[in-house]
Amino acid sequence: MVARSKQALDELAAMARGTTLAIGADVTQPGEVEQMFRQIEARWGAVEVLVSNAGFGTAAPLENTTDELWQEALELNLTAPFRCIRRAAPGMLESGWGRVVVIASVVAKRGEAEVSAYTASKHGVLGLVRSAAAEYARCGITVNAVCPGYVDTPMTDQTVEDIRARTGRSAADARKVLAFRQPIGRLIDPAEVAEAVHFCIVNGAISGQGINVDGGAVQS
């Protein structure tokens, strides 16, 4: 498990079953990506399953989207998964088996107002996944994206705050707005996203796909 916050990782590791390794690293920094892979390889050997879950999104009208905001979204949402896949691929190729799952978003498949940087980066993720899947199809390696809708996570909490600040609605009403953007009328549970990730790992015939976990919001 890798994240910028080592303390949060340690708390998560304490709840996990089995053996874990918590590594504090910033995946937007190439040197830290290399170091985290070396730590994992020193303990367990080559990475066989890579789940890239780091993500960032901030709402802003396109005309107010700064270069810094644009680059931050691309760096974390698209370039970081690229670097991780590139670093993991040699070990997977050598063993003839590997699984890569990148957490994208339903906005990888549609446009959404006031999140141009986030939307562009997630469209890029889907392109990266499809290209890598085609490249490694005969190598025992599958590459997929899981595309959630609004999930009950701190990232959605931030979206709620953005809506509240912009519209004056209460936090509860803002959450209802997001929930009802999904046909099932509720936020997605993180466990439902995890189940989709597990499905991509255990099924060797699924590759190059963007698996929607969005309550039917995007039917493709």
Sequence and secondary structure as in RCSB ss.txt:
>XXXX:A:sequence
MVARSKQALDELAAMARGTTLAIGADVTQPGEVEQMFRQIEARWGAVEVLVSNAGFGTAAPLENTTDELWQEALE
LNLTAPFRCIRRAAPGMLESGWGRVVVIASVVAKRGEAEVSAYTASKHGVLGLVRSAAAEYARCGITVNAVCPGY
VDTPMTDQTVEDIRARTGRSAADARKVLAFRQPIGRLIDPAEVAEAVHFCIVNGAISGQGINVDGGAVQS
>XXXX:A:secstr
 EES HHHHHHHHHHSSS    EE  TTSHHHHHHHHHHHHHHH S  EEEE       B GGG  HHHHHHHHI
IIIIHHHHHHHHHHHHHHHHT EEEEEE  GGGSS  TTBHHHHHHHHHHHHHHHHHHHHTGGGTEEEEEEEE S
BSSHHHHHHHHHHHHHH   HHHHHHHHHTTSTTSS B HHHHHHHHHHHHH TT  S EEEESTTSS  
